[in-house]
């Protein structure tokens, strides 16, 4: 079975079927990850979507490849791939070593501070940074400042997430 046959279109039903196939045949995960930045953008987006869905259902299948996922995240130019990989790292950030976490946090701060970045990227980045304050509490003040600075021009999602995080910081 090749990946193109598994993902002929972008329908959710197709993504669900491909996800189920990958969960039943985990040997395909490495192939999916290696193909993310090698494929045409629309096809690569489908691959990253399946990986995100796999992570939702069976994170233990995806986590061994966190290093490769981080490399793909840092090198991709695709908004869809960025969104799907940031989605995965919202819950997988704490599986990274100190150096990798530093790279992820730098990446997240870059997106969070960019007012023209996609709202989902900014929200996922905000969640990752906030979660990491359990390890690096010194990041709280910087995160708070960025949220407050960008709050007015932020999307509804940015504002809602920012409000929740600021509220949790006060506890």
Buried (B, 14 or more C-beta within 10 A) or exposed (E): EEBEEBBEEEEEEBBEBBBBBBBEEBEBBEEBBEBBBEBEBEBBBBBBBBBBBBBEEBEEBBBEBBEBBBBBBBEBEBBBBBBBBBBBBBBBBEBBEEEBBEBBBEBBBEBBBEEEBBBBBBBBBBBBBBBBBEEBEEBBEBBBEBBEEBEEEBBEBBBEBBEEBBEEBEE
